[in-house]
Amino acid sequence: MHEILQPEGWAKPVGYSNGIVARGRIVFTGGQIGWNAQCAFESDDLVDQIGQTLANIVAILEEAGAGPEHITSMTWYLTDIVEYRAVLKRMGPVYRDVMGRHFPPMAVVQVTGLVEPRAKVEIQATAVIPD
């Protein structure tokens, strides 16, 4: 089981948590991008790519017998942080459709580019399957 770490007196974060503690088998995903299982992009829309990227992460976790609720940390790499901020309201429902109401600790950073030129986002995740 995971325990969310929320220091007393801190404002509750929205869409992520400050920390999490977990025990069990660790699953690491490589950085995933918004293309499908055949390595083809179906959209250049950031929200669509985020949804596909999250679905790709969940598919990898399923191979280990895990689900989105087991994710303990995520790092998001974006090519345009301004675009990311502009789509937050559209992104929320897409995130919840794939991840449920699980909001692990996350870092979101802007990068100058990703290996795949059409990729707008890359996400790396760590999960812990409880003992």
C-alpha angles and dihedrals in degrees: 000000000000125000121206113224112221113166114223113264095018119125111253110253120234118229096002141039130241094232146342135203122208142164128207143056113348122224120193122193124204116237107291126204135196101273127108129250090279091055092251125132114231095186143017091208111115095222091050090049091049091052092050092045092053091046089052090053091049090050090054092048091051088059087063095044092257136120138201090277088068095059110117100176140012133188116199120200115196131185093210120029092182090058089047092054090048093056100043094111092049091044096055097072092043090051093049092047089060104027103029115214094322112125111180125183108289140183120204119195137170118235130189092239148335129233092255107060095214093051114107096177139028122187128193119194139190121201135184121210107207119244 
